[in-house]
C-alpha cells in the first residue's frame, strides 16, 4: 500500500485549452518530501471506480511546481475518463489524497545536451526541467501537439531549442519517432553523450525505446523512456485481466529493484509483446 497524504485544492487555472493547473495544500506539508526532479509525479485519488493499466484506481499527474504548503499539478485534460473529469471540475475546497512522489529524470555524470521528447502530457515535466535548469546546460526539446493552441512559453536559464510538431495525442499518428531519427547523425550518436528523456503514449514510447537501444546502441544510463498513457486503455487492462496467474507472476518477477528501470525493460518488452500488450 502506498503512503497517502490528505490535500485540499486551493486554486484551479486554465493554462492552455486542454491543460489545467491545480494547486494543492497538503494537510501536513512536512511529511511529503519532494524528489527535486522535474518529472516527479504523484498518484491522486480522483474518485475512479475503475483501475488503470497499472492497477491503480488513483491517477498519476506531474508535480509542475512546489509551494510552501504543497505543490501544483498540471493535468492535460483529454477524453472523459475519471481523471479528466475530476480535473475539469476541481474547485477550491475539494479534498483528495496524494501519494509520495516518484520520478525518472536522472542525468548521468558527463552527459551532453539534454534531449527531451514528449506529447502534450509531457509538457508539465519538460517545462519544470527547463525552469530548474542551470545556465551551463543545453536542451533540445521536441514536443508533439494535436493543436498549436496548446503551445506556450518555456522560460529557462539554459540554452534551449524547442521544436514543436503536430501529431499524436490520440488524434492522429505520432511523429515523435521520426522526429528523433532526424538527429541520428548528431544527438543520437553515442559520442554525443546526450541524455534522452521521452514521455508519451505507451506503445509509442516502447517503439522509441527499441529505436534507441537496438538501432543506435545508446547506453541504458543515457535515456529514460516513459509511457504516460494508453491510446487503448481498455485493451491494456483487458490483456492484464485475462492473463493467467502464472503469467502475472512471471511479469512481476521480471521487475527487479536491484537494477534500473531501463535494464528491466530489456526483458519486459519482449514479455509484453508475447502477452499481446
C-alpha positions as CSV (number, residue, x, y, z in Angstrom):
1,X,0.0,0.0,0.0
2,X,1.2,3.5,-0.8
3,X,1.6,6.2,1.8
4,X,-1.1,8.8,1.2
5,X,-1.4,12.4,2.2
6,X,-4.6,14.4,2.6
7,X,-4.8,17.5,0.4
8,X,-7.1,20.4,-0.4
9,X,-7.5,22.1,-3.8
10,X,-6.8,25.8,-3.3
11,X,-6.7,27.1,-6.9
12,X,-7.6,25.9,-10.4
13,X,-6.3,27.6,-13.5
14,X,-6.7,27.0,-17.3
15,X,-3.1,27.1,-18.7
16,X,-4.0,26.3,-22.3
17,X,-7.3,25.0,-23.9
18,X,-6.7,21.5,-22.5
19,X,-4.2,22.0,-19.7
20,X,-5.4,22.6,-16.1
21,X,-3.1,23.7,-13.3
22,X,-4.3,22.8,-9.8
23,X,-2.7,23.9,-6.6
24,X,-2.9,21.6,-3.6
25,X,-2.4,22.4,0.1
26,X,-1.2,19.4,2.0
27,X,-2.6,18.7,5.4
28,X,0.9,18.0,6.7
29,X,3.4,19.6,4.3
30,X,6.4,18.4,6.2
31,X,5.5,14.8,5.8
32,X,5.6,14.9,2.0
33,X,9.1,15.3,0.6
34,X,9.8,16.2,-3.0
35,X,12.4,14.3,-5.0
36,X,13.5,17.6,-6.6
37,X,13.5,16.0,-10.0
38,X,11.4,17.8,-12.7
39,X,9.3,14.8,-13.8
40,X,8.2,13.8,-10.3
41,X,4.6,12.7,-10.1
42,X,2.0,11.6,-7.6
43,X,-1.0,9.3,-7.6
44,X,-4.1,11.3,-7.0
45,X,-7.5,9.9,-5.8
46,X,-10.0,11.2,-8.3
47,X,-13.0,9.1,-7.4
48,X,-12.4,6.5,-10.1
49,X,-14.2,3.2,-9.8
50,X,-12.0,1.6,-12.4
51,X,-8.3,0.8,-12.4
52,X,-5.8,2.0,-14.9
53,X,-3.4,-0.4,-16.8
54,X,-1.0,-0.4,-13.8
55,X,-3.7,-1.5,-11.4
56,X,-4.3,1.9,-9.7
57,X,-7.7,3.4,-9.0
58,X,-5.8,6.7,-8.5
59,X,-4.4,8.5,-11.5
60,X,-0.9,9.9,-11.8
61,X,0.0,13.5,-12.6
62,X,3.2,15.6,-12.8
63,X,4.1,18.0,-10.0
64,X,4.7,21.1,-12.0
65,X,5.9,23.3,-9.2
66,X,6.4,23.3,-5.4
67,X,4.8,25.7,-3.0
68,X,5.3,26.5,0.7
69,X,2.4,24.3,1.8
70,X,2.1,21.8,-1.1
71,X,2.5,21.8,-4.8
72,X,1.0,22.5,-8.2
73,X,0.0,19.8,-10.7
74,X,-0.6,20.3,-14.4
75,X,-3.1,17.9,-16.0
76,X,-3.7,17.5,-19.7
77,X,-7.5,17.1,-19.9
78,X,-8.4,14.8,-22.8
79,X,-11.3,12.4,-23.1
80,X,-13.9,11.7,-20.4
81,X,-12.1,9.4,-18.1
82,X,-12.3,9.8,-14.3
83,X,-9.0,11.8,-14.2
84,X,-10.0,14.2,-16.9
85,X,-13.5,14.6,-15.3
86,X,-12.0,15.3,-11.9
87,X,-9.5,17.9,-13.2
88,X,-12.1,19.6,-15.3
89,X,-14.5,20.1,-12.4
90,X,-12.0,20.6,-9.5
91,X,-12.6,23.7,-7.4
92,X,-11.0,25.3,-4.3
93,X,-12.1,23.4,-1.2
94,X,-12.3,20.0,-2.9
95,X,-10.5,17.2,-0.9
96,X,-8.3,14.4,-2.2
97,X,-5.4,12.1,-1.3
98,X,-2.0,12.0,-3.0
99,X,0.9,9.6,-2.8
100,X,4.6,10.1,-2.1
101,X,6.3,11.5,-5.2
102,X,8.3,9.4,-7.7
103,X,10.5,10.5,-10.6
104,X,12.5,9.2,-13.5
105,X,14.6,12.1,-14.8
106,X,18.3,11.5,-13.9
107,X,21.1,13.0,-15.9
108,X,24.3,10.9,-15.7
109,X,27.6,12.5,-15.0
110,X,29.4,13.7,-18.1
111,X,26.2,13.9,-20.2
112,X,26.0,16.4,-23.0
113,X,22.9,18.0,-24.4
114,X,19.6,17.1,-22.8
115,X,17.1,15.8,-25.4
116,X,13.6,15.9,-24.1
117,X,10.8,14.5,-26.2
118,X,7.1,14.1,-25.5
119,X,3.5,14.8,-26.3
120,X,1.2,17.2,-24.5
121,X,1.1,15.1,-21.4
122,X,4.9,15.6,-21.0
123,X,4.7,19.4,-21.2
124,X,4.5,19.9,-17.4
125,X,7.6,17.9,-16.8
126,X,9.5,19.5,-19.7
127,X,8.5,23.0,-18.5
128,X,9.7,22.3,-15.0
129,X,13.0,20.8,-16.2
130,X,13.7,23.9,-18.2
131,X,12.7,26.2,-15.3
132,X,15.1,24.3,-13.0
133,X,18.0,24.1,-15.5
134,X,21.3,25.9,-14.9
135,X,22.8,28.3,-17.5
136,X,25.5,25.8,-18.4
137,X,23.0,23.2,-19.6
138,X,21.9,22.7,-23.2
139,X,18.5,21.4,-24.2
140,X,16.8,20.3,-27.4
141,X,13.1,19.8,-26.9
142,X,10.7,18.1,-29.3
143,X,7.0,18.4,-28.3
144,X,4.2,16.9,-30.2
145,X,0.8,18.6,-30.0
146,X,-2.6,17.9,-31.6
147,X,-3.2,21.7,-31.9
148,X,-0.7,24.5,-31.7
149,X,-3.1,26.3,-29.3
150,X,-1.5,24.1,-26.6
151,X,2.0,25.6,-27.2
152,X,3.3,28.0,-24.6
153,X,6.4,29.8,-23.5
154,X,9.0,27.6,-21.8
155,X,11.3,30.0,-19.9
156,X,14.8,28.8,-18.8
157,X,18.2,30.0,-17.9
158,X,19.7,27.2,-20.1
159,X,20.3,27.3,-23.8
160,X,17.1,25.8,-25.3
161,X,15.9,24.9,-28.7
162,X,12.2,24.0,-28.9
163,X,10.8,22.0,-31.9
164,X,7.0,21.9,-32.0
165,X,5.4,19.1,-34.1
166,X,1.8,18.3,-34.9
167,X,0.7,14.7,-34.4
168,X,-0.1,12.1,-31.8
169,X,-2.1,12.9,-28.7
170,X,-4.8,10.4,-29.5
171,X,-5.9,12.3,-32.6
172,X,-3.5,11.1,-35.3
173,X,-0.3,9.1,-35.7
174,X,2.6,10.1,-33.6
175,X,5.6,11.7,-35.3
176,X,8.0,11.6,-32.4
177,X,10.0,8.6,-33.5
178,X,10.5,10.1,-37.0
179,X,11.5,13.4,-35.3
180,X,14.2,11.7,-33.3
181,X,15.6,9.9,-36.4
182,X,16.3,13.4,-37.9
183,X,19.0,13.7,-35.3
184,X,20.6,10.3,-35.9
185,X,23.9,11.9,-37.1
186,X,24.2,14.3,-34.2
187,X,22.3,13.8,-31.0
188,X,21.8,10.1,-31.3
189,X,25.4,9.2,-31.9
190,X,26.9,7.6,-28.8
191,X,29.8,10.0,-28.9
192,X,27.3,12.9,-28.3
193,X,26.6,11.5,-24.9
194,X,23.1,13.1,-25.0
195,X,20.8,12.4,-22.2
196,X,17.4,11.5,-23.7
197,X,14.1,11.7,-21.8
198,X,10.9,10.6,-23.5
199,X,7.3,10.6,-22.2
200,X,4.3,9.9,-24.4
201,X,1.7,7.3,-25.3
202,X,2.8,3.8,-24.1
203,X,3.2,1.9,-27.4
204,X,4.8,5.0,-29.0
205,X,7.3,5.1,-26.1
206,X,8.1,1.4,-26.5
207,X,8.8,1.9,-30.2
208,X,11.2,4.7,-29.3
209,X,13.0,2.6,-26.7
210,X,13.6,-0.1,-29.3
211,X,14.9,2.5,-31.7
212,X,17.5,3.9,-29.2
213,X,18.6,0.6,-27.8
214,X,18.7,-1.6,-30.9
215,X,19.4,0.8,-33.8
216,X,21.7,3.3,-32.1
217,X,23.1,1.2,-29.3
218,X,22.9,4.0,-26.7
219,X,23.9,3.1,-23.1
220,X,20.9,2.5,-20.9
221,X,22.1,5.1,-18.5
222,X,21.7,7.8,-21.1
223,X,18.0,7.5,-21.8
224,X,14.8,7.2,-19.8
225,X,11.6,6.3,-21.7
226,X,8.2,6.5,-20.0
227,X,4.7,5.6,-21.2
228,X,2.5,8.2,-19.7
229,X,-0.9,6.9,-21.1
230,X,-2.5,4.3,-23.2
231,X,-4.3,5.0,-26.5
232,X,-6.4,1.9,-25.9
233,X,-6.6,1.7,-22.2
234,X,-9.5,-0.9,-22.3
235,X,-7.2,-3.2,-24.3
236,X,-4.3,-2.8,-21.9
237,X,-6.5,-3.5,-18.9
238,X,-8.1,-6.5,-20.6
239,X,-4.8,-8.1,-21.5
240,X,-3.7,-7.9,-17.9
241,X,-7.1,-9.2,-16.5
242,X,-7.1,-12.1,-18.9
243,X,-3.5,-13.2,-18.2
244,X,-3.1,-16.3,-16.1
245,X,-1.8,-16.0,-12.5
246,X,1.4,-17.7,-13.7
247,X,1.9,-15.1,-16.4
248,X,1.3,-12.2,-13.9
249,X,3.8,-13.8,-11.5
250,X,6.4,-14.1,-14.3
251,X,5.8,-10.4,-15.2
252,X,6.2,-9.2,-11.6
253,X,9.4,-11.3,-11.2
254,X,11.0,-9.5,-14.2
255,X,10.7,-6.1,-12.5
256,X,13.7,-6.2,-10.1
257,X,14.5,-3.4,-7.6
258,X,18.3,-4.2,-7.9
259,X,18.5,-2.8,-11.4
260,X,17.4,0.3,-13.2
261,X,14.0,0.6,-14.9
262,X,15.7,0.6,-18.4
263,X,17.5,-2.6,-17.5
264,X,14.2,-4.1,-16.5
265,X,12.7,-3.1,-19.8
266,X,15.3,-5.2,-21.8
267,X,13.3,-8.3,-20.6
268,X,9.9,-6.7,-20.1
269,X,9.5,-5.5,-23.7
270,X,9.6,-9.0,-25.3
271,X,7.4,-10.4,-22.5
272,X,4.7,-7.7,-23.0
273,X,4.8,-8.5,-26.7
274,X,4.2,-12.2,-26.0
275,X,1.2,-11.2,-23.9
276,X,-0.2,-9.2,-26.7
277,X,0.1,-5.9,-24.8
